[in-house]
Amino acid sequence: MMGDGPAAPGVYRGATVPTARRDHQTEKPVELIETLLTIVPEGGVVLDPFLGSGTTAVACVNTGRRFVGFELHPEYYEIAVDRIQAAQEQTRLFPFSEEAAF
């Protein structure tokens, strides 16, 4: 996930979600969240108190982690539900590998 050029330790660089494809104004790339989730044991539980469009939940599904999320806005909740269901139904061609994330 590291981009070109030097970055401080713990700073990740990568592509952003294009504005036209965003479901939420502060949406992060799923790949970034998948990389950050490597600190959580596989099968562990991740709490996302600001679920938004469900990016963290999708990353959890993709990497074998469980999640609990909260969202106040019904429109974002519905988007999150749809994205999570799609992630659960999709068979990954290349399973996530923690070794490949770095």
Secondary structure as GFF3:
##gff-version 3
##sequence-region A 1 102
A	DSSP	three_ten_helix	19	21	.	.	.	ID=ss1
A	DSSP	alpha_helix	30	36	.	.	.	ID=ss2
A	DSSP	three_ten_helix	37	39	.	.	.	ID=ss3
A	DSSP	beta_strand	45	48	.	.	.	ID=ss4
A	DSSP	alpha_helix	55	63	.	.	.	ID=ss5
A	DSSP	beta_strand	66	69	.	.	.	ID=ss6
A	DSSP	alpha_helix	74	89	.	.	.	ID=ss7
###
